[in-house]
C-alpha cells in the first residue's frame, strides 16, 4: 500500500473534524511551499549528489578539534 492509499484509508475512517483539520493543514503547507524563499533550490541535486553531499558533511564538517584554539 502506498503512502497516499494509506492516508486516504485513514481519512475515510476519521471523524469530520479531523478531516477538516488535515485539509486546513494541507492548504497551509501548499501555500508556504509556493512562496518559501528556498523553493528555487528544490530539486537542483540528484539523489546521488545529495547523498554525496550528506556524506561529505558528516565526514568533514562535524569534527571538533579541541586543541585548535
C-alpha positions in Angstrom: 0.0 0.0 0.0 1.4 3.4 -0.9 1.5 6.3 1.5 -1.3 8.0 -0.5 -3.5 5.0 -0.3 -2.8 4.6 3.4 -3.6 8.3 4.0 -6.9 8.0 2.1 -7.8 5.0 4.1 -7.1 6.7 7.4 -9.1 9.8 6.3 -12.1 7.7 5.3 -12.2 6.4 8.8 -11.5 9.7 10.6 -14.1 12.0 12.1 -15.1 15.0 10.1 -13.4 17.4 12.5 -10.1 15.7 11.9 -10.6 15.6 8.2 -11.2 19.4 8.2 -8.1 19.9 10.4 -6.0 17.9 8.0 -7.4 19.7 5.0 -6.6 23.1 6.6 -3.1 21.9 7.3 -2.6 20.7 3.7 -3.7 24.1 2.4 -1.2 25.9 4.7 1.6 23.7 3.6 0.9 24.2 0.0 0.8 28.0 0.4 4.1 28.0 2.2 5.8 25.8 -0.4 4.8 28.2 -3.2 6.3 31.2 -1.5 9.2 29.9 0.5 12.5 31.7 -0.3 14.4 28.5 -0.6 11.9 27.0 -3.1 14.1 27.9 -6.1 16.7 25.3 -4.8 14.3 22.4 -4.6 15.3 19.6 -6.9 18.6 21.0 -8.1 20.6 18.0 -6.8 20.1 14.4 -7.9 19.7 11.8 -5.3 23.3 10.7 -5.7 24.6 14.2 -5.5 22.5 14.8 -2.3 23.8 11.6 -0.8 27.4 12.6 -1.6 26.9 16.0 -0.1 25.4 14.5 3.1 28.4 12.1 3.4 30.9 14.9 2.9 29.2 17.0 5.6 29.1 14.0 8.0 32.7 13.2 7.4 34.3 16.7 7.3 32.1 19.2 8.9 31.2 17.6 12.2 34.6 17.3 13.7 35.8 19.5 16.5 39.5 19.9 17.1 39.7 20.7 20.9 43.3 21.7 20.5 42.7 24.2 17.7 42.3 27.2 20.0 
